[in-house]
Amino acid sequence: MRRVILSFLLISVGLVSAQNNTSYWQQEVDYKMNVDMNVETFKYTGDQELEYVNNSPDTLNRVFYHLFFNAFQPGSEMNARLESIADPDGRMVTNSGTRENPDFKSRITPLTKEHQGYLHVKSLTQDGKEVKMEEVGTVLEVELAEALLPGDKTTFKMSFEGQVPDQVRRSGRNSSEGVALSMSQWYPKLAEYDFQGWHADPYIAREFYGVWGDFDVKISIDKNYILGSTGYLQNADEIGFGYEKEGTKVKKAKGDKLTWHFKAPMVHDFTWAADPEYIHDKLTASDGTVLHFLYKDNNSIKDNWKALQPKTAELLEFYNVHIGPYPWDQYSVIQGGDGGMEYAMLTLITGERSLGSLIGVTAHEMAHAWFQHLMGTNESYHEWMDEGFTSYISDLAMDEVMGTNKENPNDGNYRGYRYLANSGKEQPQTTHADRYVMNGLYGASAYSKGAVFLAQLGYVIGEENLAKTLNRYYDEWKFKHPTPNDFIRIAEKVSGAELDWYLMDWTQTTNTIDYGVKAVEKTGDSTQVILERIGLMPMPIDVTVAYADGTSEDFYIPLEMMRWNKETAAKTLKDWAWGFPTYTFAVNKDVSAVQIDKSGRMADVAMDNNNWQANAAETSEDSEN
């Protein structure tokens, strides 16, 4: 096992200072599960033993479990939201639906009992004692038989049964590409309790927030099925299918089923997929990580899936350097799901794609192994910290791996953010992930604006400081649950800048950045350059002045509230305090042009006033006369 996991286990989580200015703590859980899957009916039964350690300073009188598959029923909150939102997810409706489409239909509403999803807990005890429980939609509410005191641990034992829904969203059976089983969010999962209390959110559209721990899972399934899973296969010599060590003689299975035994250390989720036609390839990356690839035996996609494999190794190497070392011994890319979705130690992606798309979706989902499965943010509260950070780093990775050498690999995210900011519909990034007015607004905020948060931070504190910040973020917060404040405090420590204003305006408001060149005026032997702040969000300003003699000069105007100056080759001018709407500086030459932020890294929402040209100004002046 990687040393980083072992070192984490030796550290007391109660000794780390953290987001709420008290001692950091996090809960701990270990799962043992035995599952039996019927591939004819898509029903399964299971038992679960869960040891839960209460590292919090609070006495717990109840706990909650997520029962995600209950969302795939006509009367669920997920379906109600799907039928009421203006832009429903196209994967969950017929006829690609929009509300304006008269043929729009939810794919959940018509599901019969044989095709719906469900997950029910049949029995549950705490240390051998029966507990009171009530199933409320996708959440199981449990009143403890005995209160769980701070520092104590308890053991829950349950039996459960489920039915895999027809492929609808992430999880399901018989996908559009013919994958039999995509088993994500399939088991009763204990909700997270942290410094803000319980996070027992109903499953409406999005979720990832779980308790760190070890998983020991045995899955019994038709012997012709091949599995890819979170965790390390413990009985490869019994299973075969290419999982066994080279030279090992595979034992013949007795009966109609095989039992696959997996163990996964220090994860907060467990996912698997199964199909009788999977091809299984392996590749060992330069750091020793074994990469597994499972995809359908389909001649039309084989070449792309083969070409994907060395690119995945390159992506892993990029993330190891630019974030931090991948800590587990394997990672799997598996055809399944309904698009691309990250899980512990693996991703499920649709496989019938062009090679560029296949590499691109793998780049994004693999980056989530860091920004969500190592730095485990609360996705419901801070969705932009996993989706945005992932979008930022995966765009950089794709630029290098594909050799595109873009001037700004995140230019698409800047365009997405500007469209959002100018739409008049933007909501603050503090909005709960399920409570955006439209799915499109969620996407632009979480992905595009979240990515620009990082890319623009490089403009604010310098690219070298941003790179150091990401590495230190990994070092301090892997296997923990960071908040936005935890990240920005690291950026402050690395750079020396005060950045509370940046976090607040960008993530807690919809204030925008808009600076412009107000005027350029000749005064005696000097020229006055007058800038104006139009938007409410402050920023330090980079300005390039071109002179009539053909030369140019770069200037840096620090933001007073940062209490810090960026290292730059530009000439540093006096600070600009936010309360002053204009700023003037003088140069001793005739000016031909002025440009604010030639790098394009500042997310100014109105770019048309960022440039001033002498000829254009003179022409305008003549026309007025």
C-alpha positions as CSV (number, residue, x, y, z in Angstrom):
1,M,0.0,0.0,0.0
2,R,1.2,3.5,-0.8
3,R,3.1,5.2,2.1
4,V,0.8,8.2,1.9
5,I,-2.2,6.1,3.1
6,L,-0.3,4.5,5.8
7,S,1.1,7.8,7.1
8,F,-2.4,9.3,7.2
9,L,-3.6,6.4,9.3
10,L,-0.9,7.1,11.8
11,I,-1.9,10.7,12.3
12,S,-4.5,11.7,14.8
13,V,-7.1,13.8,12.9
14,G,-7.8,15.6,16.1
15,L,-4.5,17.5,16.0
16,V,-5.0,19.4,12.8
17,S,-6.2,23.0,12.8
18,A,-8.9,23.6,10.2
19,Q,-11.8,25.5,8.6
20,N,-13.8,26.5,11.7
21,N,-10.8,27.7,13.7
22,T,-11.1,24.7,16.1
23,S,-9.4,21.4,16.1
24,Y,-10.1,19.5,12.9
25,W,-11.8,16.2,13.2
26,Q,-13.6,13.8,10.9
27,Q,-15.7,10.7,11.3
28,E,-14.4,7.2,10.6
29,V,-16.2,4.2,9.2
30,D,-15.3,0.7,8.0
31,Y,-17.7,-1.3,5.8
32,K,-18.0,-5.1,5.4
33,M,-20.6,-6.1,2.8
34,N,-21.7,-9.4,1.1
35,V,-23.9,-8.9,-1.9
36,D,-25.7,-11.4,-4.1
37,M,-26.8,-10.2,-7.6
38,N,-29.4,-11.8,-9.8
39,V,-28.6,-10.8,-13.4
40,E,-32.0,-12.0,-14.7
41,T,-34.1,-9.9,-12.4
42,F,-31.6,-7.2,-11.6
43,K,-32.4,-7.6,-7.9
44,Y,-29.8,-8.0,-5.2
45,T,-29.6,-8.7,-1.5
46,G,-26.9,-7.9,0.9
47,D,-25.7,-7.7,4.5
48,Q,-23.6,-4.9,5.9
49,E,-21.5,-4.6,9.0
50,L,-20.4,-1.0,9.7
51,E,-18.1,0.1,12.4
52,Y,-18.5,3.8,13.1
53,V,-16.2,6.0,15.2
54,N,-17.5,9.3,16.5
55,N,-14.5,11.6,16.4
56,S,-16.7,14.6,16.8
57,P,-17.0,16.6,20.1
58,D,-20.8,15.9,20.0
59,T,-23.0,13.2,21.4
60,L,-25.0,11.5,18.5
61,N,-28.5,10.3,19.1
62,R,-29.3,9.4,15.5
63,V,-27.6,8.6,12.2
64,F,-28.8,8.8,8.6
65,Y,-28.2,6.5,5.6
66,H,-28.5,7.4,1.9
67,L,-30.7,5.1,-0.1
68,F,-30.0,6.5,-3.6
69,F,-31.8,4.0,-5.8
70,N,-35.1,5.1,-4.3
71,A,-34.8,8.2,-6.5
72,F,-35.6,6.1,-9.6
73,Q,-39.3,5.9,-8.8
74,P,-42.2,8.0,-10.3
75,G,-43.0,9.6,-6.9
76,S,-39.5,10.6,-6.0
77,E,-38.1,14.1,-5.4
78,M,-35.7,13.5,-8.3
79,N,-38.6,12.9,-10.7
80,A,-40.5,15.9,-9.4
81,R,-37.6,18.1,-9.9
82,L,-37.0,16.6,-13.4
83,E,-40.6,17.4,-14.3
84,S,-40.5,21.0,-13.0
85,I,-37.1,22.4,-14.0
86,A,-36.9,24.5,-17.1
87,D,-33.9,22.6,-18.6
88,P,-34.1,18.9,-17.6
89,D,-31.1,16.7,-18.0
90,G,-31.3,15.3,-21.5
91,R,-30.2,11.9,-20.3
92,M,-33.3,11.6,-18.1
93,V,-36.0,12.7,-20.6
94,T,-37.2,11.5,-24.0
95,N,-37.0,13.6,-27.1
96,S,-34.0,15.5,-25.8
97,G,-36.5,17.6,-23.9
98,T,-36.9,21.1,-23.0
99,R,-39.9,22.4,-21.3
100,E,-40.9,24.0,-24.6
101,N,-40.9,20.6,-26.4
102,P,-44.4,19.3,-26.4
103,D,-43.1,15.7,-26.5
104,F,-41.0,16.1,-23.4
105,K,-41.3,13.2,-21.1
106,S,-39.5,12.1,-17.9
107,R,-37.9,8.7,-18.2
108,I,-38.6,7.9,-14.6
109,T,-42.4,8.5,-14.7
110,P,-43.3,5.5,-16.9
111,L,-41.0,3.0,-15.1
112,T,-42.9,0.0,-14.0
113,K,-42.2,-1.8,-10.7
114,E,-40.0,-4.3,-12.5
115,H,-37.9,-1.4,-14.0
116,Q,-37.8,1.1,-11.1
117,G,-34.9,1.3,-8.7
118,Y,-35.2,0.8,-5.0
119,L,-33.0,0.2,-1.9
120,H,-34.6,-1.0,1.3
121,V,-33.1,-1.8,4.7
122,K,-34.8,-4.9,6.0
123,S,-33.2,-5.0,9.5
124,L,-30.7,-2.9,11.4
125,T,-29.1,-3.3,14.9
126,Q,-26.7,-1.2,16.9
127,D,-24.3,-3.4,18.9
128,G,-26.9,-6.1,18.8
129,K,-29.9,-3.9,19.8
130,E,-32.8,-3.1,17.5
131,V,-33.0,0.6,16.5
132,K,-36.0,2.6,15.3
133,M,-35.8,3.5,11.6
134,E,-37.9,5.2,9.0
135,E,-37.4,5.3,5.3
136,V,-38.0,8.8,4.0
137,G,-37.5,8.9,0.2
138,T,-33.8,8.5,-0.4
139,V,-32.8,8.8,3.3
140,L,-33.1,6.3,6.2
141,E,-33.6,8.1,9.5
142,V,-32.3,6.0,12.4
143,E,-32.8,6.7,16.2
144,L,-29.9,5.0,18.0
145,A,-30.5,2.4,20.7
146,E,-27.7,3.9,22.7
147,A,-26.3,7.5,22.3
148,L,-22.8,7.6,20.7
149,L,-20.5,9.7,22.9
150,P,-17.5,11.7,21.6
151,G,-14.6,9.3,21.0
152,D,-16.8,6.2,21.1
153,K,-17.4,3.7,18.4
154,T,-20.4,1.4,17.6
155,T,-21.2,-1.4,15.1
156,F,-24.3,-1.4,12.9
157,K,-25.4,-4.6,11.2
158,M,-28.1,-4.6,8.6
159,S,-29.6,-6.6,5.8
160,F,-30.8,-4.9,2.7
161,E,-32.3,-5.5,-0.7
162,G,-32.3,-3.5,-3.9
163,Q,-33.3,-3.4,-7.5
164,V,-31.2,-1.8,-10.2
165,P,-33.2,0.7,-12.2
166,D,-33.2,0.8,-16.0
167,Q,-30.3,3.0,-17.0
168,V,-31.4,6.5,-16.1
169,R,-28.6,8.5,-14.4
170,R,-25.1,7.3,-13.5
171,S,-26.3,4.0,-12.1
172,G,-28.5,1.4,-13.8
173,R,-28.8,-1.6,-16.0
174,N,-28.6,-2.2,-19.7
175,S,-27.1,1.2,-20.7
176,S,-27.6,2.7,-24.2
177,E,-24.2,1.1,-25.1
178,G,-25.2,-2.3,-23.8
179,V,-23.3,-2.4,-20.5
180,A,-25.2,-4.7,-18.1
181,L,-24.6,-3.1,-14.7
182,S,-23.3,0.3,-13.6
183,M,-23.4,0.0,-9.9
184,S,-22.7,3.4,-8.4
185,Q,-24.5,4.7,-5.3
186,W,-26.0,1.2,-4.8
187,Y,-25.6,0.4,-1.1
188,P,-26.9,2.0,2.1
189,K,-24.3,4.7,2.7
190,L,-23.8,6.4,6.0
191,A,-24.3,10.2,5.7
192,E,-21.4,12.5,6.8
193,Y,-21.5,14.4,10.0
194,D,-19.0,17.3,10.3
195,F,-18.6,20.6,12.0
196,Q,-21.8,21.8,10.4
197,G,-23.8,18.8,11.5
198,W,-25.5,16.0,9.5
199,H,-25.5,16.1,5.7
200,A,-28.4,13.8,4.9
201,D,-29.3,15.5,1.7
202,P,-32.0,13.8,-0.4
203,Y,-30.8,12.4,-3.7
204,I,-32.2,14.8,-6.3
205,A,-29.5,15.2,-8.9
206,R,-26.0,15.5,-7.3
207,E,-24.1,14.0,-4.4
208,F,-20.7,13.3,-3.2
209,Y,-19.8,13.6,0.4
210,G,-19.0,10.6,2.5
211,V,-17.1,9.2,5.5
212,W,-13.5,8.1,5.0
213,G,-12.9,4.4,5.8
214,D,-12.0,0.9,4.6
215,F,-14.3,-1.3,2.5
216,D,-14.3,-5.1,2.4
217,V,-16.9,-6.2,-0.2
218,K,-17.8,-9.6,-1.6
219,I,-20.0,-9.7,-4.7
220,S,-21.6,-12.9,-5.9
221,I,-22.7,-12.8,-9.6
222,D,-23.2,-15.0,-12.6
223,K,-19.8,-16.6,-13.4
224,N,-19.8,-15.3,-17.0
225,Y,-19.7,-11.6,-15.8
226,I,-16.5,-9.6,-15.6
227,L,-16.2,-6.9,-12.9
228,G,-14.3,-3.7,-12.5
229,S,-14.5,-2.2,-9.1
230,T,-13.2,0.2,-6.4
231,G,-10.5,-1.6,-4.4
232,Y,-8.1,-4.5,-5.0
233,L,-9.3,-7.9,-6.0
234,Q,-8.4,-10.4,-3.3
235,N,-9.1,-13.7,-5.1
236,A,-7.8,-13.2,-8.6
237,D,-6.7,-16.8,-8.8
238,E,-10.3,-17.9,-8.5
239,I,-11.7,-15.3,-10.8
240,G,-9.5,-15.3,-13.8
241,F,-10.6,-13.0,-16.7
242,G,-7.1,-11.6,-16.8
243,Y,-7.0,-10.5,-13.2
244,E,-4.8,-13.4,-12.1
245,K,-1.1,-13.0,-11.8
246,E,0.9,-14.1,-14.8
247,G,1.5,-17.9,-14.7
248,T,-1.2,-18.5,-12.1
249,K,-3.5,-21.5,-12.8
250,V,-7.1,-20.4,-12.5
251,K,-9.3,-22.6,-10.3
252,K,-12.6,-23.8,-11.9
253,A,-15.7,-22.2,-10.4
254,K,-18.2,-24.4,-8.8
255,G,-21.9,-23.6,-9.4
256,D,-23.4,-20.8,-11.5
257,K,-21.8,-17.9,-9.6
258,L,-18.4,-16.4,-8.7
259,T,-17.8,-14.3,-5.7
260,W,-15.5,-11.4,-6.3
261,H,-13.8,-10.1,-3.2
262,F,-12.5,-6.5,-3.1
263,K,-10.8,-4.4,-0.4
264,A,-10.4,-0.7,-0.7
265,P,-8.4,1.3,1.9
266,M,-9.3,4.9,2.8
267,V,-12.1,5.8,0.4
268,H,-15.4,7.4,0.9
269,D,-17.3,5.5,-1.8
270,F,-17.5,2.1,-3.5
271,T,-18.5,1.5,-7.1
272,W,-18.5,-1.4,-9.5
273,A,-19.6,-2.4,-13.0
274,A,-20.2,-5.7,-14.6
275,D,-20.8,-7.1,-18.1
276,P,-20.2,-10.5,-19.7
277,E,-18.5,-9.0,-22.8
278,Y,-15.9,-6.8,-21.1
279,I,-12.4,-6.8,-22.5
280,H,-9.9,-6.2,-19.7
281,D,-6.5,-4.5,-20.4
282,K,-3.8,-3.5,-18.0
283,L,-1.0,-1.0,-18.1
284,T,1.5,-0.1,-15.4
285,A,2.3,3.6,-15.3
286,S,5.7,5.1,-14.6
287,D,4.9,5.5,-10.9
288,G,3.9,1.9,-10.5
289,T,0.1,2.5,-10.6
290,V,-1.7,-0.4,-12.4
291,L,-4.2,1.1,-14.8
292,H,-7.2,-1.2,-15.7
293,F,-9.4,-0.7,-18.7
294,L,-12.7,-2.5,-19.1
295,Y,-14.7,-2.0,-22.3
296,K,-17.2,-3.8,-24.5
297,D,-15.9,-6.3,-27.0
298,N,-17.0,-4.0,-29.9
299,N,-14.8,-3.7,-32.9
300,S,-15.9,-0.1,-33.6
301,I,-14.4,1.1,-30.3
302,K,-11.4,-1.2,-29.7
303,D,-8.8,1.0,-31.5
304,N,-9.8,4.1,-29.5
305,W,-9.7,2.2,-26.2
306,K,-6.3,0.9,-27.0
307,A,-5.0,4.4,-27.9
308,L,-6.5,5.8,-24.7
309,Q,-4.3,3.6,-22.5
310,P,-0.9,5.3,-22.8
311,K,-2.6,8.7,-22.7
312,T,-4.1,7.8,-19.4
313,A,-0.7,7.0,-18.1
314,E,0.5,10.5,-19.3
315,L,-2.5,12.1,-17.5
316,L,-1.7,10.3,-14.3
317,E,1.9,11.5,-14.5
318,F,0.8,15.1,-15.1
319,Y,-1.5,15.1,-12.0
320,N,1.1,13.5,-9.9
321,V,3.4,16.4,-10.6
322,H,0.9,19.3,-10.6
323,I,-1.3,18.2,-7.7
324,G,0.4,15.4,-5.8
325,P,1.2,11.7,-5.9
326,Y,-1.8,9.4,-6.6
327,P,-1.9,7.3,-3.4
328,W,-3.6,4.1,-4.3
329,D,-2.0,1.2,-6.3
330,Q,-4.5,1.1,-9.1
331,Y,-7.0,3.1,-11.1
332,S,-9.7,1.8,-13.5
333,V,-11.3,3.3,-16.6
334,I,-14.6,1.4,-17.2
335,Q,-17.2,1.7,-19.9
336,G,-20.5,2.3,-18.2
337,G,-22.8,4.9,-16.8
338,D,-24.4,7.6,-19.0
339,G,-21.6,10.0,-19.6
340,G,-18.6,10.4,-17.4
341,M,-18.6,10.2,-13.6
342,E,-15.9,9.9,-10.9
343,Y,-15.8,7.3,-8.2
344,A,-13.3,6.0,-5.8
345,M,-10.3,4.5,-7.7
346,L,-12.2,4.5,-10.9
347,T,-14.4,6.2,-13.4
348,L,-17.4,5.1,-15.4
349,I,-17.5,6.6,-18.9
350,T,-19.5,6.0,-22.1
351,G,-17.2,4.4,-24.6
352,E,-18.6,5.0,-28.0
353,R,-16.7,8.2,-28.5
354,S,-14.0,9.7,-30.8
355,L,-10.5,9.3,-29.4
356,G,-10.3,13.0,-28.5
357,S,-13.5,12.8,-26.5
358,L,-12.5,9.6,-24.9
359,I,-9.2,11.1,-23.7
360,G,-10.9,14.3,-22.7
361,V,-13.6,12.7,-20.5
362,T,-10.9,10.4,-18.9
363,A,-8.8,13.5,-18.2
364,H,-11.6,15.2,-16.4
365,E,-12.9,12.2,-14.4
366,M,-9.4,11.1,-13.5
367,A,-8.6,14.5,-12.1
368,H,-11.5,14.0,-9.7
369,A,-9.4,11.3,-8.0
370,W,-7.7,14.2,-6.5
371,F,-10.4,16.9,-6.4
372,Q,-13.1,14.9,-4.6
373,H,-11.7,11.5,-3.7
374,L,-8.6,12.9,-2.0
375,M,-9.6,16.5,-1.2
376,G,-13.2,15.4,-0.3
377,T,-15.2,18.7,-0.4
378,N,-18.9,18.8,0.3
379,E,-20.1,18.7,-3.2
380,S,-23.6,19.9,-2.3
381,Y,-22.2,23.1,-0.6
382,H,-19.0,23.7,-2.6
383,E,-19.6,22.0,-5.9
384,W,-17.2,24.4,-7.7
385,M,-14.3,23.2,-5.6
386,D,-14.4,19.7,-7.2
387,E,-15.9,20.4,-10.6
388,G,-14.1,23.8,-11.1
389,F,-10.7,22.7,-9.8
390,T,-11.0,19.5,-11.9
391,S,-12.0,21.5,-15.0
392,Y,-9.0,23.8,-14.5
393,I,-6.4,21.1,-14.1
394,S,-7.8,18.7,-16.7
395,D,-7.7,21.5,-19.3
396,L,-4.0,22.0,-18.5
397,A,-3.4,18.3,-18.7
398,M,-5.1,17.9,-22.0
399,D,-3.2,20.8,-23.5
400,E,0.1,19.1,-22.6
401,V,-0.9,15.5,-23.3
402,M,-2.5,16.3,-26.7
403,G,0.2,18.9,-27.6
404,T,-2.2,21.7,-28.4
405,N,-0.1,24.4,-26.8
406,K,-2.9,26.8,-26.3
407,E,-2.0,30.3,-25.0
408,N,-4.8,29.9,-22.4
409,P,-5.9,26.3,-22.0
410,N,-8.9,27.5,-19.9
411,D,-10.2,29.9,-22.5
412,G,-13.4,27.9,-22.8
413,N,-14.1,28.3,-19.1
414,Y,-13.6,32.0,-19.3
415,R,-16.1,32.2,-22.2
416,G,-18.6,30.1,-20.2
417,Y,-18.2,32.3,-17.1
418,R,-18.7,35.5,-19.1
419,Y,-21.8,34.1,-20.7
420,L,-23.1,33.3,-17.2
421,A,-22.2,36.7,-15.7
422,N,-23.8,38.6,-18.5
423,S,-27.0,36.4,-18.6
424,G,-28.6,38.2,-15.7
425,K,-29.4,34.8,-14.1
426,E,-26.3,34.0,-12.2
427,Q,-26.6,32.7,-8.6
428,P,-23.8,32.8,-6.0
429,Q,-21.5,29.8,-5.8
430,T,-22.7,29.4,-2.2
431,T,-26.0,28.1,-3.7
432,H,-26.8,24.5,-2.8
433,A,-26.0,22.3,-5.8
434,D,-29.6,21.1,-6.1
435,R,-31.1,24.5,-5.8
436,Y,-30.0,26.3,-8.9
437,V,-32.9,27.6,-11.0
438,M,-31.6,25.8,-14.0
439,N,-29.2,22.9,-14.7
440,G,-27.3,25.1,-17.1
441,L,-26.7,27.7,-14.4
442,Y,-25.3,25.0,-12.1
443,G,-23.0,23.8,-14.8
444,A,-21.6,27.2,-15.7
445,S,-21.1,28.1,-12.1
446,A,-19.6,24.9,-10.9
447,Y,-17.5,24.1,-13.9
448,S,-16.6,27.3,-15.8
449,K,-16.7,29.8,-12.9
450,G,-15.1,27.3,-10.6
451,A,-12.2,26.8,-13.1
452,V,-11.8,30.5,-13.6
453,F,-11.4,30.9,-9.8
454,L,-8.1,29.0,-10.0
455,A,-7.0,30.3,-13.4
456,Q,-7.6,33.9,-12.3
457,L,-5.9,33.3,-9.0
458,G,-2.8,32.7,-11.0
459,Y,-3.2,36.2,-12.5
460,V,-3.7,37.6,-9.0
461,I,-0.8,35.9,-7.1
462,G,1.4,34.7,-10.0
463,E,1.4,31.3,-11.8
464,E,4.3,30.0,-9.7
465,N,2.5,30.7,-6.4
466,L,-0.6,29.1,-7.8
467,A,1.3,25.9,-8.6
468,K,2.8,25.9,-5.1
469,T,-0.6,26.4,-3.6
470,L,-2.1,23.4,-5.4
471,N,0.8,21.2,-4.2
472,R,0.5,22.4,-0.6
473,Y,-3.3,22.0,-0.7
474,Y,-2.7,18.3,-1.6
475,D,-0.1,17.9,1.2
476,E,-2.3,19.4,3.9
477,W,-5.8,18.3,2.9
478,K,-5.5,14.8,1.2
479,F,-7.9,12.4,2.9
480,K,-9.8,15.2,4.5
481,H,-12.7,17.5,3.9
482,P,-11.5,21.0,3.0
483,T,-13.7,24.1,2.7
484,P,-13.2,27.2,0.5
485,N,-11.6,29.0,3.4
486,D,-9.1,26.2,3.9
487,F,-7.9,26.5,0.3
488,I,-7.7,30.3,0.3
489,R,-5.7,30.3,3.5
490,I,-3.1,28.1,1.9
491,A,-2.9,30.5,-1.1
492,E,-2.4,33.3,1.4
493,K,0.4,31.4,3.2
494,V,2.1,30.5,0.0
495,S,2.0,34.0,-1.6
496,G,1.9,36.4,1.4
497,A,-1.2,38.1,-0.1
498,E,-4.4,38.9,1.8
499,L,-7.1,37.1,-0.3
500,D,-10.3,37.1,1.8
501,W,-11.8,39.7,-0.6
502,Y,-11.2,37.3,-3.6
503,L,-12.9,34.4,-2.0
504,M,-15.9,36.5,-0.8
505,D,-16.6,38.4,-4.0
506,W,-16.1,35.5,-6.4
507,T,-17.9,32.8,-4.5
508,Q,-20.4,34.4,-2.2
509,T,-21.7,37.2,-4.4
510,T,-22.5,37.7,-8.1
511,N,-20.3,40.9,-8.2
512,T,-18.4,41.1,-11.5
513,I,-15.1,42.5,-12.7
514,D,-15.2,45.4,-15.1
515,Y,-12.3,47.8,-15.6
516,G,-12.0,50.2,-18.5
517,V,-9.7,52.8,-20.0
518,K,-11.7,55.9,-19.3
519,A,-9.4,58.5,-21.1
520,V,-5.9,59.2,-22.2
521,E,-5.0,62.9,-22.0
522,K,-2.0,64.8,-23.1
523,T,-0.8,67.3,-20.4
524,G,2.3,69.2,-21.3
525,D,5.2,66.9,-21.7
526,S,3.4,63.9,-20.1
527,T,0.3,61.8,-20.9
528,Q,-2.3,60.9,-18.3
529,V,-3.8,57.4,-18.4
530,I,-7.1,57.3,-16.6
531,L,-8.6,53.9,-15.7
532,E,-12.0,53.3,-14.1
533,R,-13.5,50.5,-12.0
534,I,-17.0,49.9,-13.3
535,G,-17.8,46.5,-11.7
536,L,-18.1,45.9,-8.0
537,M,-15.4,43.3,-7.7
538,P,-11.9,44.6,-7.1
539,M,-8.7,43.3,-8.8
540,P,-5.1,44.2,-9.2
541,I,-4.5,45.5,-12.7
542,D,-1.9,44.8,-15.3
543,V,-1.7,47.5,-18.0
544,T,0.3,47.7,-21.2
545,V,1.0,51.1,-22.7
546,A,2.2,51.3,-26.3
547,Y,4.0,54.4,-27.3
548,A,4.0,56.4,-30.5
549,D,7.7,55.6,-31.1
550,G,6.9,51.9,-31.4
551,T,8.0,50.8,-27.9
552,S,5.7,49.6,-25.1
553,E,5.8,49.3,-21.3
554,D,4.0,47.1,-18.8
555,F,2.7,48.4,-15.5
556,Y,1.3,46.7,-12.4
557,I,-1.2,48.4,-10.2
558,P,-1.5,46.5,-6.9
559,L,-4.8,46.3,-5.1
560,E,-4.5,48.0,-1.7
561,M,-6.6,45.5,0.2
562,M,-4.2,42.7,-0.9
563,R,-1.4,44.3,1.2
564,W,1.0,42.6,-1.1
565,N,2.6,43.1,-4.5
566,K,3.0,40.4,-7.1
567,E,6.5,39.6,-8.4
568,T,6.5,40.9,-11.9
569,A,8.8,42.3,-14.6
570,A,6.4,45.2,-15.0
571,K,6.8,48.6,-13.4
572,T,4.9,48.6,-10.1
573,L,2.8,51.7,-9.5
574,K,1.1,52.9,-6.3
575,D,-1.8,50.8,-4.9
576,W,-5.4,51.3,-6.1
577,A,-7.9,51.4,-3.2
578,W,-11.3,50.0,-4.1
579,G,-13.3,53.0,-2.9
580,F,-11.8,55.2,-5.6
581,P,-13.6,54.5,-8.9
582,T,-10.8,56.0,-11.0
583,Y,-7.1,55.7,-11.1
584,T,-4.6,58.0,-12.9
585,F,-0.9,57.5,-13.8
586,A,1.4,59.5,-16.0
587,V,3.9,58.5,-18.7
588,N,6.5,60.8,-20.4
589,K,5.8,59.8,-24.0
590,D,3.0,60.1,-26.5
591,V,0.7,57.1,-26.2
592,S,-0.7,55.1,-29.1
593,A,-2.6,52.4,-27.3
594,V,-3.5,51.2,-23.8
595,Q,-4.6,47.6,-22.9
596,I,-5.8,46.2,-19.6
597,D,-4.7,42.6,-19.0
598,K,-3.1,41.5,-22.2
599,S,-2.8,38.0,-20.7
600,G,-6.6,37.5,-20.7
601,R,-6.4,35.9,-17.3
602,M,-8.6,38.5,-15.6
603,A,-12.3,37.6,-16.0
604,D,-13.5,41.1,-17.0
605,V,-17.1,40.8,-18.1
606,A,-17.0,43.7,-20.6
607,M,-13.8,43.4,-22.7
608,D,-14.8,46.2,-25.1
609,N,-13.6,48.9,-22.8
610,N,-10.2,47.3,-22.0
611,N,-8.5,48.8,-25.0
612,W,-7.8,52.3,-26.1
613,Q,-6.4,53.2,-29.5
614,A,-5.1,56.7,-30.4
615,N,-6.5,56.6,-33.9
616,A,-9.9,55.4,-32.8
617,A,-10.1,58.1,-30.2
618,E,-9.1,60.8,-32.7
619,T,-11.6,59.5,-35.3
620,S,-14.3,59.6,-32.7
621,E,-13.3,63.1,-31.7
622,D,-13.4,64.4,-35.3
623,S,-16.8,62.8,-35.9
624,E,-18.2,64.7,-32.9
625,N,-16.9,68.0,-34.3
